[in-house]
């Protein structure tokens, strides 16, 4: 095994073609966050993005995108932002993790959404977590028929709310692939307000994330397309979602809605419309991403498993990084795993968010 390290924009057309072939050959690598286009998109806004290319017999057989920070500390590409991480490889390829880190100049490598099948990273996993998905069966039946057949428990309530919003505001209309950039800016405003309202870190307060999402919105390739979906009531947008799709997988990423119409459950309507339209667009899987949300429990057909952990090699920086980061992740996971802790934490964050909002006024 020979390993070379490249800047993301240095990849040749042949290397990108091999990367795409590895995605196509293994279903676990079909997620758009694992595409070279996503790595190159992040690299335009993050200086430390690199790609290690694994070679066997002179042929590229594996691709390991990562971010290198100071002192040789490595992070999965888009850590905290990407919902799927992996060393993408051809079937049967095995690597030595310590040798990989050494070739990359990394003392440690932190990940939080690693696909479960990455066995060489197995000894470094500190936790496995469910990541709900929706399997989409292709067909030509209409939305109401599909909804009643797929989600009989939700169908009556959802269709009733759609009729109600139609009477109160305007007939609902769904655009799966909206190309109006004004709708994307509206989504970011809604999402930013939601982050602040709930006391979470506002991702869209970071210019590089705004620029990344804007760039990906314009990207339209076979293995990666930025898809903006919008639910309208009349001419008024009431919910929107932006996320990437590959040939067969649509990744749920940023969803938000107009809080003035929350009683109609526009966010849930959005996900149902995405699933129903996606199946007719050739999408086989809607990946809802790791995280406990009630709507994910309602919609999922099964769960994937993603791993969290720290791969290291003998190095003082690795020990120090793990010592600092692991307790933080452990505390967060403990709170999220126990409703008696999670619910008070949510209330506290919302209180903080309300205080911040009132001060801003």
C-alpha positions as CSV (number, residue, x, y, z in Angstrom):
1,X,0.0,0.0,0.0
2,X,1.4,3.4,-1.1
3,X,-0.2,6.6,0.4
4,X,0.0,10.1,-1.1
5,X,-1.5,13.3,0.3
6,X,-3.0,16.0,-1.9
7,X,-4.8,19.3,-1.6
8,X,-8.4,18.7,-2.6
9,X,-8.1,20.9,-5.7
10,X,-5.0,18.9,-6.9
11,X,-7.0,15.7,-7.5
12,X,-6.8,14.6,-11.1
13,X,-9.8,13.7,-13.2
14,X,-8.6,10.0,-13.0
15,X,-8.5,10.1,-9.2
16,X,-12.0,11.7,-9.1
17,X,-13.3,9.0,-11.4
18,X,-11.8,6.3,-9.2
19,X,-13.4,8.0,-6.1
20,X,-16.8,8.0,-7.8
21,X,-16.3,4.3,-8.8
22,X,-15.7,3.4,-5.1
23,X,-18.9,5.2,-4.2
24,X,-20.9,3.3,-6.8
25,X,-19.5,-0.1,-5.8
26,X,-20.5,0.0,-2.1
27,X,-23.9,1.3,-0.8
28,X,-22.4,2.6,2.4
29,X,-20.3,5.1,0.4
30,X,-23.3,6.4,-1.7
31,X,-23.9,9.4,0.7
32,X,-23.1,12.7,-1.0
33,X,-21.1,13.9,2.0
34,X,-18.5,11.3,0.9
35,X,-18.2,12.6,-2.7
36,X,-15.0,14.4,-3.8
37,X,-17.2,17.4,-4.7
38,X,-18.0,17.9,-1.0
39,X,-14.4,17.7,-0.1
40,X,-13.4,20.2,-2.7
41,X,-16.3,22.5,-1.7
42,X,-15.2,22.6,1.9
43,X,-11.5,23.1,0.8
44,X,-12.5,26.3,-0.9
45,X,-13.3,27.7,2.5
46,X,-11.1,25.8,4.9
47,X,-7.3,25.9,4.5
48,X,-6.5,22.6,6.1
49,X,-8.4,20.2,3.9
50,X,-6.4,17.3,2.5
51,X,-7.1,14.0,0.8
52,X,-4.9,10.9,1.3
53,X,-5.0,8.6,-1.7
54,X,-4.3,4.9,-1.1
55,X,-2.7,3.1,-4.0
56,X,-2.4,-0.7,-4.7
57,X,-0.5,-1.8,-7.8
58,X,-0.2,1.8,-8.8
59,X,-3.9,2.3,-8.9
60,X,-5.9,4.6,-6.5
61,X,-8.1,2.4,-4.4
62,X,-9.0,4.6,-1.4
63,X,-9.7,8.2,-0.6
64,X,-9.4,9.7,2.9
65,X,-10.6,13.4,3.2
66,X,-9.8,15.2,6.4
67,X,-8.9,18.5,7.9
68,X,-5.6,19.1,9.5
69,X,-5.4,21.7,12.3
70,X,-2.4,22.9,14.3
71,X,0.1,20.5,15.8
72,X,-1.0,17.6,13.7
73,X,-4.5,17.3,15.1
74,X,-6.9,15.9,12.5
75,X,-10.6,16.1,12.1
76,X,-13.1,14.4,9.9
77,X,-14.0,16.6,6.9
78,X,-16.7,19.0,8.1
79,X,-16.7,17.7,11.7
80,X,-19.9,19.0,13.3
81,X,-21.4,19.8,9.9
82,X,-21.1,16.7,7.8
83,X,-23.5,13.8,8.6
84,X,-21.4,11.0,7.0
85,X,-17.7,10.4,7.2
86,X,-15.5,7.6,5.8
87,X,-12.3,6.5,4.1
88,X,-14.0,5.7,0.7
89,X,-12.4,2.6,-0.8
90,X,-12.8,-0.1,-3.4
91,X,-14.2,-3.5,-2.0
92,X,-11.7,-5.5,-0.1
93,X,-9.2,-2.7,0.7
94,X,-7.7,-2.8,4.2
95,X,-5.4,-0.3,5.7
96,X,-3.3,0.2,8.8
97,X,-4.7,3.2,10.8
98,X,-1.4,4.2,12.4
99,X,0.4,4.1,9.1
100,X,-2.4,6.2,7.5
101,X,-2.1,8.8,10.2
102,X,1.6,8.9,9.9
103,X,1.4,9.4,6.2
104,X,-1.0,12.3,6.7
105,X,1.2,13.9,9.4
106,X,-1.6,13.4,12.0
107,X,-1.1,12.6,15.7
108,X,-4.9,12.0,16.0
109,X,-8.1,12.0,14.0
110,X,-11.4,12.8,15.5
111,X,-14.7,11.7,13.9
112,X,-18.4,11.8,14.9
113,X,-20.4,10.3,11.9
114,X,-18.1,7.5,10.7
115,X,-19.8,4.8,8.8
116,X,-19.9,1.6,10.9
117,X,-18.2,-0.6,8.3
118,X,-14.8,1.2,8.7
119,X,-13.3,-1.8,10.6
120,X,-9.6,-0.5,10.7
121,X,-10.9,2.4,12.8
122,X,-12.8,0.0,15.1
123,X,-10.4,0.0,18.0
124,X,-10.6,3.8,18.2
125,X,-14.4,4.0,18.3
126,X,-15.8,5.4,21.6
127,X,-19.5,5.1,20.7
128,X,-22.0,3.9,18.1
129,X,-25.2,5.9,17.5
130,X,-28.3,5.4,15.4
131,X,-28.8,7.4,12.2
132,X,-32.4,7.0,11.0
133,X,-33.1,6.7,7.2
134,X,-36.1,6.3,5.0
135,X,-36.0,3.6,2.3
136,X,-37.8,4.9,-0.7
137,X,-39.7,2.5,-3.0
138,X,-40.1,3.9,-6.5
139,X,-43.5,4.2,-7.9
140,X,-45.9,6.5,-9.8
141,X,-48.8,6.8,-7.4
142,X,-49.7,10.3,-6.2
143,X,-48.8,12.0,-3.0
144,X,-52.0,11.3,-1.0
145,X,-52.0,7.6,-2.1
146,X,-48.3,7.2,-1.2
147,X,-48.8,9.0,2.1
148,X,-51.8,6.8,3.2
149,X,-49.9,3.6,2.1
150,X,-46.6,4.5,3.7
151,X,-47.6,6.5,6.8
152,X,-51.2,5.5,7.6
153,X,-50.8,6.9,11.2
154,X,-49.7,10.4,9.9
155,X,-51.7,10.6,6.7
156,X,-55.0,11.7,8.2
157,X,-53.5,14.5,10.4
158,X,-51.1,15.7,7.7
159,X,-53.6,15.9,4.9
160,X,-56.0,17.7,7.2
161,X,-53.4,20.3,8.1
162,X,-52.6,20.7,4.4
163,X,-56.2,21.4,3.7
164,X,-56.3,23.9,6.6
165,X,-53.3,25.8,5.5
166,X,-54.7,25.9,2.0
167,X,-57.9,27.6,3.3
168,X,-56.1,30.0,5.7
169,X,-53.1,31.0,3.5
170,X,-53.1,29.4,0.1
171,X,-53.0,26.1,-1.7
172,X,-49.8,24.1,-0.9
173,X,-47.3,23.7,-3.6
174,X,-44.0,21.8,-3.4
175,X,-40.9,22.5,-5.4
176,X,-38.3,19.7,-5.0
177,X,-35.4,21.6,-6.8
178,X,-36.0,25.3,-6.4
179,X,-33.3,27.4,-8.2
180,X,-34.2,30.8,-6.8
181,X,-31.4,32.0,-4.5
182,X,-33.8,34.2,-2.6
183,X,-35.4,31.1,-1.2
184,X,-32.0,29.8,0.0
185,X,-31.4,33.1,1.8
186,X,-34.8,32.8,3.4
187,X,-34.0,29.3,4.6
188,X,-30.8,30.6,6.2
189,X,-32.6,33.4,7.9
190,X,-35.2,31.0,9.4
191,X,-32.5,28.6,10.5
192,X,-30.4,31.2,12.0
193,X,-33.3,32.5,14.0
194,X,-34.2,29.0,15.1
195,X,-30.6,28.4,16.3
196,X,-30.7,31.6,18.4
197,X,-34.2,30.9,19.7
198,X,-33.2,27.5,20.9
199,X,-29.9,28.6,22.4
200,X,-27.8,26.6,19.9
201,X,-24.7,27.8,18.1
202,X,-25.8,29.7,15.0
203,X,-24.0,28.0,12.1
204,X,-25.1,30.7,9.7
205,X,-23.3,33.3,11.8
206,X,-20.1,31.8,10.4
207,X,-19.4,33.3,7.0
208,X,-17.5,30.3,5.7
209,X,-20.6,28.1,6.2
210,X,-22.9,30.6,4.5
211,X,-20.4,30.7,1.6
212,X,-20.1,26.9,1.5
213,X,-23.9,26.3,1.3
214,X,-24.2,29.0,-1.3
215,X,-21.5,27.3,-3.4
216,X,-23.0,23.9,-3.0
217,X,-26.4,25.2,-4.1
218,X,-24.9,26.0,-7.5
219,X,-23.2,22.6,-7.8
220,X,-24.9,20.1,-10.1
221,X,-22.9,16.9,-10.7
222,X,-23.9,13.3,-11.1
223,X,-22.5,12.3,-7.7
224,X,-23.3,15.6,-5.9
225,X,-26.1,18.1,-6.5
226,X,-27.2,20.8,-4.0
227,X,-30.9,20.5,-3.7
228,X,-33.1,23.3,-2.3
229,X,-36.7,22.2,-1.7
230,X,-39.5,24.6,-0.8
231,X,-43.0,24.2,0.4
232,X,-45.3,27.1,-0.6
233,X,-48.7,28.1,0.7
234,X,-50.0,30.1,-2.3
235,X,-47.0,32.3,-3.2
236,X,-45.6,32.3,0.3
237,X,-42.7,30.0,1.3
238,X,-43.6,28.3,4.6
239,X,-40.8,25.7,4.9
240,X,-37.6,24.9,3.1
241,X,-34.8,22.4,3.1
242,X,-31.3,22.4,1.6
243,X,-29.1,19.3,1.4
244,X,-26.9,17.4,-1.1
245,X,-27.9,14.4,-3.1
246,X,-25.8,11.8,-4.9
247,X,-27.2,9.5,-7.5
248,X,-29.2,7.5,-5.0
249,X,-29.1,9.2,-1.6
250,X,-30.6,12.5,-0.4
251,X,-29.1,13.8,2.8
252,X,-31.3,15.9,5.1
253,X,-29.2,18.8,6.2
254,X,-30.8,22.2,6.9
255,X,-34.6,22.4,7.4
256,X,-36.5,25.4,8.7
257,X,-39.9,26.9,8.5
258,X,-41.8,30.1,9.1
259,X,-42.5,30.1,12.8
260,X,-45.7,32.0,12.2
261,X,-47.2,28.9,10.7
262,X,-45.8,26.3,13.1
263,X,-49.3,25.0,14.0
264,X,-49.6,23.5,10.6
265,X,-46.4,21.4,11.1
266,X,-44.8,22.7,7.9
267,X,-41.4,21.0,8.7
268,X,-43.1,17.6,8.8
269,X,-44.9,18.3,5.6
270,X,-41.6,19.3,4.0
271,X,-39.9,16.0,4.9
272,X,-42.9,14.0,3.7
273,X,-42.9,15.8,0.4
274,X,-39.2,15.4,0.0
275,X,-39.5,11.6,0.5
276,X,-42.5,11.3,-1.9
277,X,-40.9,13.4,-4.6
278,X,-37.4,11.9,-4.1
279,X,-38.6,8.4,-4.9
280,X,-39.8,9.6,-8.2
281,X,-36.5,11.3,-8.8
282,X,-34.6,8.0,-8.5
283,X,-33.5,8.5,-4.9
284,X,-33.4,5.2,-3.0
285,X,-32.6,6.6,0.5
286,X,-33.4,9.7,2.5
287,X,-30.7,10.0,5.2
288,X,-32.2,11.9,8.2
289,X,-28.9,12.0,10.0
290,X,-27.8,11.2,13.6
291,X,-29.9,12.7,16.4
292,X,-32.9,12.1,18.5
293,X,-35.9,14.0,17.0
294,X,-39.6,12.9,17.3
295,X,-40.2,13.4,13.6
296,X,-37.3,11.1,12.8
297,X,-38.9,8.3,14.9
298,X,-42.2,8.9,13.0
299,X,-40.6,8.8,9.5
300,X,-37.7,6.3,9.6
301,X,-37.9,2.9,8.1
302,X,-34.7,1.7,9.7
303,X,-31.5,2.9,11.2
304,X,-27.8,3.0,10.1
305,X,-25.1,3.1,12.7
306,X,-22.4,5.8,12.8
307,X,-19.4,5.9,15.0
308,X,-17.7,8.5,17.2
309,X,-14.1,8.4,18.4
310,X,-10.4,9.3,18.2
311,X,-7.9,7.4,16.1
312,X,-4.4,8.1,17.4
313,X,-0.8,7.0,17.1
314,X,1.8,7.3,19.8
315,X,2.4,11.0,20.1
316,X,2.1,13.5,23.1
317,X,-0.3,15.8,21.0
318,X,-2.7,12.8,20.5
319,X,-2.8,12.1,24.3
320,X,-3.4,15.8,25.1
321,X,-6.1,16.2,22.4
322,X,-8.0,13.1,23.6
323,X,-7.7,14.2,27.2
324,X,-9.4,17.5,26.4
325,X,-12.0,16.4,23.8
326,X,-13.3,13.0,25.1
327,X,-14.8,14.3,28.4
328,X,-16.7,17.0,26.4
329,X,-18.1,14.5,24.0
330,X,-18.9,12.0,26.8
331,X,-20.9,14.7,28.7
332,X,-22.8,15.7,25.7
333,X,-23.7,12.1,24.8
334,X,-24.8,11.4,28.4
335,X,-27.2,14.3,28.3
336,X,-28.6,13.4,24.9
337,X,-29.1,9.8,25.8
338,X,-31.2,10.4,29.0
339,X,-34.5,12.3,28.6
340,X,-34.4,13.4,32.3
341,X,-31.2,15.2,31.5
342,X,-32.0,16.2,27.9
343,X,-35.3,18.0,28.6
344,X,-34.0,20.3,31.3
345,X,-30.9,21.0,29.1
346,X,-33.2,21.9,26.2
347,X,-35.2,24.2,28.5
348,X,-32.1,25.9,29.7
349,X,-30.8,26.5,26.1
350,X,-34.2,28.0,25.1
351,X,-34.1,30.3,28.1
352,X,-30.6,31.4,27.1
353,X,-31.8,31.9,23.5
354,X,-34.8,34.0,24.7
355,X,-32.5,36.2,26.8
356,X,-30.1,36.7,23.9
357,X,-33.0,37.6,21.5
358,X,-34.4,40.1,24.0
359,X,-31.0,41.7,24.4
360,X,-30.5,41.9,20.7
361,X,-33.8,43.9,20.4
